[in-house]
Amino acid sequence: MFQVISSSCQAAAVCASTTYQALGRVLSSVTYALFKRGIEPIAGYFLRICVFRDSALQGRVSQWIVLPFVRAAGGIWLRIQGISTPFTRIEPTRLNSSAQFLAEFAEIRTITTADGVRLPFTIYTPERFEQWVAAHGGVRDGEWIRPRRPQDWAELQHLRNFKWFVEEGQAFRVPPLQPGASERCLLRVQGFGRTMPMDKAYIGMHLAAGFNYALFDWRGGLTASACFQDADAAYQAVRQAGFAADRITAMGSCRATFVVAHLKEQHGHEGLNVAMIQAPPSLHAAIAHTPWPARSIGMLGLGAIEDAPHHFDTLRRLQALPHAAGGATCLVMSEGDQTLPENAVQELRAAAERSGPCEVIMEPRVAGVVDPHFGDPLHNPTVLARYLAFLRH
């Protein structure tokens, strides 16, 4: 009798436990679904703005209300941090003027992505740069470009548009020509939401050093998968232009290095080299390193941006590559970078060295600069020389 009662009690307890677990799973699923439908998209919207910038602000409400608020809040935050970089509106007239100037050095084309989106694509060539200098009365003298005659200076000083060259008197000091550079091409993966005319400083620096420079415009309304497709199409366009994979270096800074890591994952075995400047180990690590409340909002919204395999995790991509997979990696990092985790350099170096040669170039501290992550990299002569040597290796 007591055994029957005991067995019945045990069965009831098991049934109750099973029911409770099932109810817990249902509640958990409902809670997760509510989170995915409610909180994550809202937090993800703000994270998209941080990652993709203007590309995430396409709608009228975004342009009229959210964008001014973001710029004001961003400006306040930068001032609190002691960073002088302003959040400013890009002037279309100035961009158009830069585009017209850059067109004189370019082979302008259009590329089509895997999902059928057409993008502006340009290869700037050192031959056109040298021809322009000669046609406007300039003479190349080592690291200097000087006017052939005093009256030629009025035309030659248009080189100020590149905003990289150092002007001294009636002459421009430029990076030295690199041996064999004309056979190589830099594929620039620029910051999200930026357009080609905004990259004129880098364009001028690489052209003066003798490298070809490929650049493309991102589509509007970027997503993780879309930006990878845009970069893949640009890489294939550089290959079709006649450059072997081991003569191409994909280069990006900060958030754009997530896409550079994707290109290495996809094409490193072909010999593609990559240069990553101030690279975060992952978007998750970058968010985790920010102060509250940005950290909390970012963590809540991360799932709205990332989904396998469209993730922004450079470490995971590098660690998954086969040993000696081909292609070299250059990491240009800044001493005292407060935006990235302290162990970022060590983690990225260890991961990159698995797949091939890895060179780490450290930008030295600059007096008075609070966070060098927001500075203008590669201007230090020693750093620039090592970077250019990597491109031509």
N, C-alpha and C positions, 0 to 999 in steps of 0.2 A: 504493500500500500504506500509506504513512505518512499519506496524507490520510484513508483509511478509518479507520485507528486513531485519528487526531486527532478525526474526526467522532464516532466512538463514544465517545471520552473526554468530549467536550463534551456529548453527549447524556446520558451517565451523570451528569455534573456537574449538568446542568440538572435531571435527574430527582431526584438526591439533594437538591439545593437545594429543589425543589418539595416533596419528601417532608418535609424538615426544617421548612419553613415550615408545612406542613399539620399536622405533629406539634406545632409550637409553638402553632398556633392551638387545637389540641385541648387541649393542656396548659393554655393560657391560659383556655380556656372552662371546663375542669374546676376550675382554681384559683378562677376567679371564682364558679362555682357553689358550691364549698365555702365560699367567703367569704360568699356571699349566704345560704346555709343555716346556717352556723355562727356566724361572728364577728359579722356585721352585726346579726342579731336580738338577740344578747346586749348588744352596745353600744347598739343601738337601744332596748332596754328601759330602760337607765339614762338615755338621752337623752329618752325619753318622760316619765320622771318629772320631769326638769328642765323640760321644756316644758309638759306638761299637769298636773303636780303630782298632787293627790289623784285626779284623774280617771283617771290611769294606774295607780292602786293599788287596784283593785277586788277582786282575789282575796284569799283568806284568808292565803296565804303573804305576799302583798304587805302586807296590813294588820298581820299579827302579827310579821313578821321584817324585811321590807325597809323599811317606813315608819319604825319606831323607829330603824333604822340610819341612814336618810337624814336624819332630823331631828337625830340626834346629830352626824353628820358635818357637816351644814349649819350647826349651831350652832357647832361648833368653827371651821369656816372663817370664819364671820361674826366671831367673836371675834378671830381672827388678823388679819382685815382691819380691825378696829376699828369694825365696824358693829353697831349696837345692836338691829337688827330681829331678834326671836327666831323660831325655828321652833317653834310651839306647836300643840297640838291644839285644834281648834275645839269649844267646848262647845255641844252641841245645845240645852240649856235656854236659854242666852243667845241663840242664833240664833232659837229659837221666840219668845222675848220680843220681839226686834227685829222679827220678821215680823208679830206681832200689832200692834205699834205702827205699822209702816209701812202696814199694810192700811187704816188710817184715811185715808190720802192717795191711795189707789190705785183704779184700775179693773183688776180682776184677770181675766185671760182665759187661754185655752189656745190655742197655735198648733200646727200640724202641718207638719213639714218635708217636703221632696220625697220622702224615702224612708220617710215614714209615722210618724216619731217625734213624739210629742206632748210639748210643752215648756210649762212655766209662763211666762207673759208678762204684764207689768204696765205700765200707763202711770200714772205719778204726775203729778197735775195741780196747778198753782199755785192753782187755785180751791179745791180741797179743803184745801190748806195754809192759805190765808187764812181759810177757814171754820173750820178747827180752831183757829187762833189766836184768832179772835173768840169762838168757843164756849167757850174755856177762859180767858176773861178777859183776853186780850191786846189790845194796841193797837199798830198799826204806825206808827212815827214815823221816817220816813226810813230810816236804816240801823239803827234800833233797834226791838226789840219789847219793850214794857214791860207790866206788869200794869195793868189798868184801876183796880183797888183793891189795897191791900196784901195782902188775904186771897186774891187771885187768884194770887199767886205760887206757891203750893203746886202748883197744877195746871199753870201755865204752864211750870214748870221741867222738865217732861217733854221739852221741846225739847232738853235735854242729850243725849237719845238720838241726835241727829244727829251729835254729836261734831265739828261744824265751827264752830258759832257761838261767839263769844267772850263769855263771861259776865262782866259787870262789875256788882257790886252785885245789884240785883234787875232786871236787864235783859240782853238778848242783843243783841250787835252782829252784824248779818247783812249779806250782800251787798246792795247797792242794787237796787231793782227796775229792770229794763231796759225801755226803750220797745219795744213790739211783741213782747215775749218770749212772751206767752201764745199767739201765733199760730205759734210755732216749737216743735220737739220735738228733744231730744237723744236719739239712739239710743246707749245705752251698751253697748259691747262690753267686758265686764269680763274680768279675768284668768281663765284656764282653771282649772276646778275650783272656782271660787267660786260662791256662791249669792247671790240678791238681797239678803237681810238684811245681808250683809257690805259692801254698797255704801252704807250709810245716810249716811255723811258726804257723799259726792257728791250723793246724792239731796236732802238738806237744803239744800246750797249752791245747787243749780240751782233748786229750788222757791222758795227765798227770793228769788232773782233774777228769778223770774217765768216760768221755762221749764217746759214739759212734759218729762217724763223717762221714756223707755221702756227697759225692762230685761227680760232673760230669763235663765233658768237653762240652763246647758249640759247636754246629755245625759251619761250616764256612759260611760266607755270612749271618750274622744274620739280621733279621728284627724284628719288634715288635711282630708280631704274632708268629714267629719262636721261639723267646726266651721264650715266655709264654708256648709254647708246650714242649720245652726242660725241663723247670722247672716242669711242670705238670707230665711229664713222670718220673722224678726223685722222686717226692713226692710219686707217686704210687709205685715206686720201694721200697721206705723206708717202706711203709705200707705193701707191700708183704713180706718184710724181718721180719715182726712180730711186728712192733712198732705201738701201737695205736696212733691215731691222737693227743690226748692230752699228749703224751709222745714225741712229735716231736716239735722242734723249727726251723723254717726257718729263717736264718740269712743272711743279706747282707749289703754291705756298699755303700754309695753314689748312683751311677746310678743303681746298682743292687737292691736297695730297691724298685724300680718301680715293679720289678718282685716279690719281697717278698709281696708287697701290693696286687698284683694279686692273689698270693697263699692264702693270708688271705681272700680275697673276695670270692674265690672259695671253701675254705675248713675251714674257721674259724668256721662255724657252727658245724663242726665235732670235734672241740676242738684244732685245730692247733694253736700253739703259734708262735709269730714272734718277732724277734729282728732286729731293723733297726738302723744302725750306720751312723751318719752324713747324714741323709736322706733329700733330697730336697722335698719340698711340691709337685712339679711337674716339668716336663722338661721345660714347659713354664716359670715358676717362676725362674728356674735356669738360663735360657737364658736371661730373662729380667734383671737379677742381674749382668750380665757380662758387661764389658765396650764396647763401640763402637770400631771397626766395628763388633766384634764378635756377639754382640747383634743383629744388623740388619741382618747379614747373617743368624743367627740362627732362627730368627723370620720368615724370608722368606722361610727357608727350613723346618720348622716344619711340614707342611702338607705332606712332602715327607716321613716322618717317622711315623707319627701318623694317625690313622683312627679308628673311633669307631668300635668295642670295644677295639681295640688294641692301647691303649693310655698309656702314661707315666704320669698319674696324680694321685698321691697317695692320695691327699686330696679328690678328687672326689670319689675314690673307698671306702675310709674309711667313708665318709659322707653318702654314699649310703647303708651302712650295716644296718641291723635291730638293734634296741637297744638290748643290752645283747645277741649279736649273738654268743658268746662263744669264747674262746681262749683269751689269754692275750697278751699285746703288751709291748715291752721294746724299748724305744728310748734312744740311746747313742749319745749325742750331745756334741760339744766342745764349751767352752766359747771363744768368740772372733772369731768364724768362719766367715771369710770374703767372702767365696764362696757362702754361703746360705743367703737368705733374713733374715733380722733381726727378723721378726715375725715367722720364720719357726717353732721354738719349740712350741710356743703357739698354732699355727694353727694345727700342727700335734697332739699335746696332746688333744686338744678339739675334734678333729675328731676321734681319737682312743678311747677316753673314752666313746664314744657313744655305742660301740660294746662290751665293757668288760673292765677288769682292765688294766690300763696303768701305767707303771713305767718310769719315766724320770731320766736318769743318766747323769749328766753333767761332762764332762772331764774338769778339771781345766786348766787355762792358764799355759803355759810353758814359762819360761823366754827365750827371744831370738827367739821364733818361731813367724814368721810373720803371717802365716795363718795355724792354727792347722788342717784345713780340709785335708791338705796334709801330716799330721803326721801319726804316727803308733798308732792307738787307743788301749785301754784296757791294757796298760802297767802300768798305775797308780794303785798301790795296792788296794786302796779303791774302785776305779771304777771296777777293775777286780773282787773283792770280791762280789760286788753288782750284777754284770753281771752273775757270776757263780751261785749265789743264785737264780736269776731269772730262769736260765735254769733248776734248780732242783725243782722249786716250785710245 
